[in-house]
Amino acid sequence: MKEESHTDLGTIKIHKEVVASISNVAACEVEGVKRTGTNLKSVLMEFAGKKSSSAIKVEFDKNDEVKVEIPLIIKYGFSIPTVAARVQENVRNALEKMTNLTIKDINISVKGIERG
Amino acid sequence: MRLLKVLGIYFYSAVLILIGLLLIIFSILFSLDKIPFQLHDINNLIVYLQNSFSARMTLGLSGFLLILISFWFAEIILGRFQREKTIAFPTAQGEVTIALSAVEDLIKRLAVFIPGIRELRPDVIASKKGIIVDLRVILKSEVNIPELTEKLQDITRSKIQEVLGIEEQIIIKIHVLKIVTHEEKPNKRKDQDRDDETPIPFGGYGRT
């Protein structure tokens, strides 16, 4: 599914993958984040040669609001609530700035802790 | 969950033992030349299966059931259900969930910072009482166990509170699995030293 917006010249569609990629980059920018998590699908996609495939889930609801679910691996020694809050803020800012979408929820799921 | 885990292990062991026993019995019977059935018995069985719809259905369904049961037990033994359990807290921007396996990762890393601990195997359970941490530890022989376990409990509790930012009760149970003597380590080191030795390159005879 794609998020669609109309302009005078036509329509602009933003694919879910784009929102996922922006979220991925924004999440990885935050200090304390090792990487975003993977799932079977993303591993298979990467194996098939598709770049920037992450396990980030993006949903558009009826009111054109976006819900993003980000699995995270956090570096050892960092406070999880602080890092998670920073990721939520950074991802929201990046998505609002780049896509002009209305963000409903940014859910973080901490899947693991690794040495930095 | 623990009961199911044990049941699963017993199930697999029983199946493997049964297969093993059957193989042993058949090999003995074959070597004694006492085959308990004739070839036409097998033929009759196959013909019966071909003709009877209910027999075919029973066979197929039992196979399907066996696959389901074994898949279910495998899931339990591998701890997938446990891994999906999380600690969640809402924030203004959304929800943050922390997998219990992430908390286990965090605790495992503590072993490096506490001298006297060789290995930590944590098992984290979130219950109504709070967070229960089951720690199975392998210690080095020269340590004072009461002192070290108390220190370990304190460090684990404070680290979980600090990293997860939660104020719930944390119950830490420690079970000392093994006490390792110092002798095991130097041997490994010797082997490592041997590996680390940089070989002197052979320059050849009679070179200047």
Interface residues (C-beta under 8 A of the other chain):
Chain A: V68 I74 Y76 F78 S79 I80 P81 T82 A84 A85 Q88 E89 R92 D105 I106 N107 I108 S109 V110 K111 G112 I113 E114 R115
Chain B: T86 F89 T91 Q93 G94 E95 V96 T97 I98 A99 S101 A102 D105 L106 R109 E162 V163 L164 G165
